[in-house]
C-alpha cells in the first residue's frame, strides 16, 4: 500500500511540474507575441515510464521532455532570399530617387526646354545675322544651358556623396552583424545539449540573418554543432563557426 501511495505521489509531482512548465511556456509565447523574429515554442510531451506491479504495468503520468521551436528552415532560407531581392530593389529605388531630383523637368529650366531655346536662338541668328539682339540671344541661351549643366553636375556629385555615405553605413552594419552571428554561434554551441536547443538565441541569430540579407545577397547553412556558416553570393565566407570576416567598399567594389 505504501509503495502504491508513493507511486501516486510521484506521478502527481511529475504531472504538476509538466503542467507548470506548460503554463510558463505559454506565458513566454504570449509575452513575445509582438517580438520581431520570435518563434513560438511548444512542449513535447511523452508518457512517463511505467512501473511494474503485480497487476501489470502501472502508468507513470505525463512528462515534458523537450521545448520545441516551431521552426521551418526552408521558409527561413526562402525569406532570406526574398529579403535580398527586396533590399536590392529598394537600394536601386533610393539611388534613382536621388538622381531623379537632379533631372527635375521644371518648366522653363528643363534640359529639353533649354536645348530648344538654344537651337531656336541659332536659327534666329541664321535668319537675321545682322541684328545684334539675335547674337545676344545666342549668348544668353548658351549661358543658361551651361549654368544648368554646372548645377546638375554639382547635384550629381552631392548625390554620389550621399550614396557613398549610405554605403559606408551599410558596410558598418554588415560587419557588426557578421560579428554578432559569429558570437551567437559560440554561445549556441556552448549552451545546447542533447536535452534541447537554445531557442531564443537561435531566434536572435535568424533575425540577424534576415537583417544581413537585406544588405547583401547571402546563403547560409547549419553545421553539426549548430553553428551557421554564412556565404556571399560569389562563395566568399562571411561567417564560419566563431570567425567573422569584415568587408569594405573600395573603388566601387566590395572587398573583404
Buried (B, 14 or more C-beta within 10 A) or exposed (E): EEEEEEBEEBBEEBBEBBEEBBEEBEEBBEEBEEEEBBBBBBBEBEEBEEBEEEEEEBEBBBBBBBBBBEBEEEEBBEBBBEBBEEBBEEBEEEBEEBEEEBEEEEEEEBBEBBEEBBEEBBEBBEEEEEEEEBBEBBEEBBEBBEEBEEEBEEBBEEBEEEBEEBBEEBBEBBBBBBBBBBBBBEBBBEBBEEEBBBBBBBBBBBBBBBBBBBBBBBBBEBEEEBBBBBBBEEEEBBBBBEEBBBBEBEEEEBEE
